[in-house]
Amino acid sequence: MIQNILDHYDEESFLIADGFDEAVIGVDEIGMRLIYSVKKCIEILCRDMPEEEAWEHFSFNVSCAYVGEQTPIWCFDNFE
């Protein structure tokens, strides 16, 4: 998905969250920001740590970080 977005918007510069390429689910065309699935981010983190630690890491080190106008959008899609 991320490569398709980068190819489609080849003149844009996106802020990419390291290690979460598989979690990209779309792009916000107004702000030109990548949209990430939180559910997929947690699944990625769970490859290296227990789920509780993955949530803690994501909450404190990923989703709360503001890195400028192109800070990614985190789509909380983990409702079941």
C-alpha positions as CSV (number, residue, x, y, z in Angstrom):
1,M,0.0,0.0,0.0
2,I,2.7,2.5,0.9
3,Q,4.6,2.1,-2.3
4,N,1.3,2.6,-4.3
5,I,0.7,5.8,-2.4
6,L,4.3,7.1,-2.9
7,D,4.0,6.2,-6.6
8,H,0.7,8.0,-7.0
9,Y,1.8,11.1,-5.1
10,D,5.3,11.1,-6.5
11,E,5.7,14.9,-6.1
12,E,4.7,14.8,-2.4
13,S,6.9,14.2,0.6
14,F,5.3,12.1,3.4
15,L,6.5,11.5,6.9
16,I,6.9,7.7,7.2
17,A,6.7,5.9,10.6
18,D,9.7,3.5,10.7
19,G,8.8,-0.1,10.9
20,F,5.1,0.3,10.2
21,D,4.9,0.3,6.4
22,E,2.6,-2.7,6.5
23,A,0.1,-0.7,8.6
24,V,-0.5,2.1,6.1
25,I,-4.1,2.1,5.0
26,G,-4.4,5.3,3.1
27,V,-3.6,9.0,2.8
28,D,-5.3,12.2,3.9
29,E,-5.3,14.3,0.7
30,I,-6.0,17.5,2.5
31,G,-3.0,17.4,4.8
32,M,-1.0,15.0,2.7
33,R,-0.5,12.7,5.7
34,L,-0.3,9.0,5.8
35,I,-3.0,7.1,7.7
36,Y,-1.9,4.1,9.7
37,S,-4.1,1.3,11.1
38,V,-3.5,1.1,14.9
39,K,-4.6,-2.6,14.8
40,K,-1.9,-3.4,12.3
41,C,0.7,-1.4,14.2
42,I,0.0,-3.4,17.3
43,E,0.2,-6.6,15.3
44,I,3.6,-5.5,14.0
45,L,4.8,-4.7,17.5
46,C,3.5,-8.0,18.9
47,R,6.1,-9.8,16.7
48,D,8.8,-8.6,19.2
49,M,6.9,-8.1,22.4
50,P,3.8,-9.2,24.3
51,E,0.6,-7.3,23.5
52,E,0.4,-5.3,26.7
53,E,3.9,-4.0,26.1
54,A,3.1,-3.3,22.5
55,W,0.2,-1.1,23.5
56,E,2.3,0.7,26.1
57,H,5.1,1.3,23.6
58,F,2.6,2.4,20.9
59,S,0.8,4.8,23.3
60,F,3.9,6.4,24.8
61,N,6.4,6.3,21.9
62,V,4.4,6.3,18.6
63,S,0.9,7.7,18.6
64,C,1.5,10.6,21.0
65,A,4.6,11.9,19.1
66,Y,4.0,15.1,17.3
67,V,6.6,15.6,14.6
68,G,5.2,18.5,12.7
69,E,2.4,19.2,10.2
70,Q,2.9,15.9,8.5
71,T,2.6,13.8,11.7
72,P,0.8,10.6,10.6
73,I,-2.8,10.0,11.4
74,W,-3.4,7.0,13.6
75,C,-6.7,5.3,12.8
76,F,-8.0,3.4,15.9
77,D,-9.7,0.5,14.1
78,N,-9.3,-2.2,16.7
79,F,-12.9,-2.3,17.7
80,E,-14.5,-5.8,17.6
